[in-house]
């Protein structure tokens, strides 16, 4: 958000400033700089889940970690990409009810196990 970060890897060097992100190339050709989504990057600090056109699998991976739940998928949920912002203090049942309003998926909850059903 503020300041400057210097990055080194082997003989490669880069610096990033607010609004930028860096990734190291797989071929070790150096760092690739790009514009960063600051709201997404700081969501964890602000106590938020922030999903931007994220697959339902990606969303459920984050939710399962945060709420310590097991997730199972039934049916084809490929192609279900959703966006939204939720507080991490929200009850998971409320959050899943909102996701169900998309008409793309449904959920069954039994204890700590969540089953994602395609619609």
C-alpha positions in Angstrom: 0.0 0.0 0.0 2.9 2.3 0.7 6.7 2.1 0.4 8.9 0.1 -1.9 10.0 -3.6 -1.9 13.2 -4.8 -3.4 13.2 -8.4 -4.7 16.3 -10.5 -5.5 16.6 -14.0 -6.9 20.0 -15.3 -8.0 21.3 -12.4 -10.1 17.8 -11.1 -10.9 16.5 -8.0 -9.2 13.3 -5.9 -9.2 11.5 -3.3 -7.2 7.8 -2.9 -6.7 5.9 0.1 -5.5 2.3 0.5 -4.4 -0.1 -0.8 -6.9 2.3 -3.4 -8.4 2.9 -7.1 -7.9 5.8 -9.3 -9.0 6.0 -12.9 -10.0 9.1 -14.9 -10.7 9.1 -16.5 -14.1 9.3 -20.3 -14.2 12.1 -20.1 -16.7 14.2 -17.9 -14.3 14.2 -15.1 -16.8 13.5 -12.6 -14.0 10.6 -11.0 -12.4 7.4 -10.0 -14.2 5.8 -6.9 -12.9 2.0 -6.2 -13.2 -0.7 -4.0 -11.8 -2.0 -5.4 -8.5 -5.6 -5.5 -7.3 -5.1 -3.8 -4.0 -8.6 -4.6 -2.7 -8.0 -8.3 -3.4 -4.5 -8.3 -1.9 -5.7 -6.6 1.3 -8.9 -8.5 1.8 -7.3 -10.8 4.4 -6.2 -7.7 6.4 -9.7 -6.2 6.2 -11.3 -9.5 7.4 -12.9 -10.1 4.0 -13.4 -12.8 1.4 -13.1 -11.1 -2.0 -14.0 -13.3 -5.0 -13.6 -11.9 -8.5 -14.9 -14.2 -11.1 -13.6 -17.1 -9.0 -14.5 -20.7 -9.6 -16.8 -22.4 -7.1 -13.9 -24.8 -6.4 -11.6 -21.8 -5.5 -14.2 -20.2 -3.3 -14.9 -23.4 -1.5 -11.2 -24.0 -1.0 -10.9 -20.7 0.8 -14.1 -21.2 2.8 -13.1 -24.7 3.9 -9.8 -23.4 5.3 -11.3 -20.5 7.1 -14.3 -22.5 8.6 -12.4 -25.7 9.0 -14.9 -27.6 6.9 -14.6 -30.6 4.5 -16.0 -30.0 1.0 -17.3 -32.5 -1.4 -18.6 -31.8 -5.0 -21.4 -33.7 -6.6 -22.2 -33.1 -10.2 -20.5 -30.8 -12.7 -19.8 -27.3 -11.2 -17.3 -26.4 -13.8 -18.0 -23.0 -15.3 -19.5 -21.7 -12.1 -17.5 -18.5 -11.5 -18.8 -16.0 -9.0 -17.9 -12.6 -7.6 -18.6 -11.1 -4.2 -17.3 -9.7 -1.0 -18.2 -11.3 2.4 -17.1 -10.6 5.9 -15.1 -13.4 7.5 -17.2 -12.9 10.6 -20.3 -14.0 8.7 -21.8 -17.4 9.6 -20.9 -19.9 6.8 -24.6 -20.9 6.5 -25.5 -17.3 5.6 -22.7 -17.0 3.1 -23.7 -20.3 1.4 -27.3 -19.1 1.2 -26.2 -16.0 -0.7 -24.1 -18.2 -3.1 -27.2 -20.3 -3.7 -29.2 -17.3 -4.9 -27.0 -17.4 -8.0 -28.9 -20.5 -9.1 -25.6 -22.2 -10.1 -25.1 -24.4 -7.0 -26.8 -25.7 -3.9 -25.3 -26.8 -0.6 -26.0 -29.5 1.9 -24.4 -29.1 5.4 -23.9 -32.0 7.8 -21.7 -31.0 10.7 -18.4 -29.9 9.3 -19.0 -31.4 5.9 -20.4 -29.2 3.0 -21.6 -30.9 -0.2 -21.7 -28.7 -3.3 -24.4 -29.7 -5.7 -24.7 -28.6 -9.3 -28.0 -27.2 -10.4 
